[in-house]
Amino acid sequence: MIPVKTNQSNAVLKPAKGTEASVSPLPVARDPRSVTSTWQLTKDDVALINSNGGLISISIVGQTHPPLFMHVEPDVRKV
């Protein structure tokens, strides 16, 4: 998956100091209730999902997991 900037993106989460070489900045849409990042599935991701019901995993760095809401929406990258 590839993170994408959308017309709702209004902030960028920067990599932690010392990780800039391996971690990319993440465009997000921040509002008073939430922070949303938007991701584009690659052709390989889509093929895997279509061929055998591939799963999507989320990893959080640390030892806890914040509340999440995942959904599918139309392309909103009109920036």
C-alpha positions as CSV (number, residue, x, y, z in Angstrom):
1,M,0.0,0.0,0.0
2,I,1.1,3.5,-0.7
3,P,0.1,6.5,1.4
4,V,-1.4,9.3,-0.7
5,K,-2.1,13.0,-0.2
6,T,-5.8,13.9,-0.7
7,N,-7.7,17.2,-1.0
8,Q,-8.5,16.8,2.7
9,S,-4.9,16.4,3.8
10,N,-3.9,19.3,6.0
11,A,-0.9,18.0,7.9
12,V,2.1,15.7,7.5
13,L,3.4,13.3,10.2
14,K,7.1,13.3,10.1
15,P,9.3,10.3,10.8
16,A,10.9,10.0,14.2
17,K,14.3,11.4,14.5
18,G,16.9,8.9,13.2
19,T,14.4,7.0,11.1
20,E,14.2,9.4,8.1
21,A,16.1,7.1,5.8
22,S,13.6,4.2,6.2
23,V,10.3,6.0,7.2
24,S,8.5,8.3,4.8
25,P,6.4,11.4,5.9
26,L,2.7,10.6,6.1
27,P,0.1,13.0,4.8
28,V,-3.0,13.1,7.0
29,A,-6.3,14.9,7.3
30,R,-6.5,16.2,10.9
31,D,-9.7,17.5,12.5
32,P,-10.8,17.9,16.1
33,R,-11.9,14.3,16.4
34,S,-9.5,12.3,14.4
35,V,-6.4,11.9,12.2
36,T,-6.9,10.1,8.9
37,S,-4.3,8.7,6.5
38,T,-5.4,7.5,3.1
39,W,-3.7,4.6,1.3
40,Q,-3.7,3.3,-2.3
41,L,-3.6,-0.4,-2.9
42,T,-0.9,-1.5,-5.3
43,K,-1.8,-3.8,-8.3
44,D,-0.1,-6.6,-6.3
45,D,-2.3,-5.8,-3.2
46,V,-5.4,-5.9,-5.4
47,A,-4.4,-9.2,-7.1
48,L,-3.7,-10.8,-3.7
49,I,-7.0,-9.7,-2.3
50,N,-8.9,-10.8,-5.4
51,S,-7.1,-14.2,-5.7
52,N,-7.5,-15.6,-2.2
53,G,-9.1,-13.0,0.0
54,G,-5.8,-11.5,1.2
55,L,-5.9,-9.7,4.5
56,I,-5.0,-6.2,5.5
57,S,-3.0,-5.8,8.7
58,I,-2.3,-2.7,10.7
59,S,0.8,-2.5,12.9
60,I,1.1,0.2,15.6
61,V,4.6,0.9,17.0
62,G,4.4,0.4,20.8
63,Q,2.5,-1.8,23.2
64,T,-1.0,-0.5,22.8
65,H,-3.5,-0.1,20.0
66,P,-5.6,3.0,19.6
67,P,-9.2,2.9,18.4
68,L,-9.3,2.6,14.6
69,F,-12.0,2.9,11.9
70,M,-11.2,1.5,8.5
71,H,-13.3,2.0,5.4
72,V,-13.2,2.1,1.6
73,E,-14.0,5.4,-0.2
74,P,-13.8,6.8,-3.7
75,D,-10.5,8.4,-4.8
76,V,-10.2,11.7,-3.1
77,R,-6.7,12.7,-4.3
78,K,-8.0,15.7,-6.4
79,V,-5.2,18.0,-5.1
